[in-house]
Amino acid sequence: MHSQDVLLIGGRAGSGKSTTGYEVSRLLRAADVAHCLIEGDNLCEAHPAPDGDPHRTAMTEANLAAVWANYAALGYRRLIYTNTVSVLEADLITRAMSGGPVRVIGVMLTATDATVAERLGGRERGSGFEEELHRSTRGARLLEREAGDWVARVRTDSRSVAEIAEEIAAFTGWLKETNPPT
């Protein structure tokens, strides 16, 4: 029996992780399913990187552990966690969710280069567009190479966010049960 569940939503920049995470959360709220949502990118937004932690991995784990501990103390047992490489960091995330066994559900959102360029073009208005597009392409290659078979691939091209979120929510089984915080 798992005492905690985490839905990892990973994927290249522009694949729809944040938007999809919020839509899955909306579906769960509508069904009165207790959960929380954490945007992993916000856990390591600091400059410069701490000494000895150039990729901010330790910072991410420590901040996730602190935030999750607060949610868990309030009775939450389900987490939606979005981050580009979340599906590659399941061990880090489950360590941060100490307090019992964790069931991990991994989803990697995919999108074509054309779709990603269009989405990033809509949000990257400054000088960072080309850099973000290049980083997204590198991230897509890394994820495809490193994400295990346990990670479901979900295509986001030409699909509504609601349709994508419903598919992902079905992977969790959470809509079949309710468990408000105690």
FENBELCOR-V684823 format. One record per backbone hydrogen bond with DSSP energy under -1.0 kcal/mol. NH is the residue of the N-H (numbers start at 1). CO is the residue of the C=O. Records with the same first field share a line. If there is no record, write none. Layout:
NH=CO / CO
This chain:
4=101
5=77
6=103
7=79
8=105
9=81
10=107
11=84
15=12
20=16
21=17
22=18
23=19
24=20
25=21
26=22
27=23
28=24
29=25
30=26
31=27
32=29
33=28
36=78
38=80
40=82
42=39
43=40
46=44
53=50
56=53
60=56
61=57
62=58
63=59
64=60
65=61
66=62
67=63
68=64
69=65
70=66
71=67
72=68
73=69
75=72
76=71
79=5
80=36
81=7
82=38
83=9
86=83
88=85
89=86
93=89
94=90
95=91
96=92
97=93
103=4
105=6
107=8
108=152
109=10
110=154
116=112
117=113
118=114
119=115
120=116
121=117
122=118
124=120
125=123
132=128
133=129
134=130
135=131
136=132
137=133
138=134
139=135
140=136
141=137
142=138
143=139
144=140
145=141
146=142
147=143
151=148
152=106
154=108
156=110
159=156
164=160
165=161
166=162
167=163
168=164
169=165
170=166
173=169
176=173
177=174
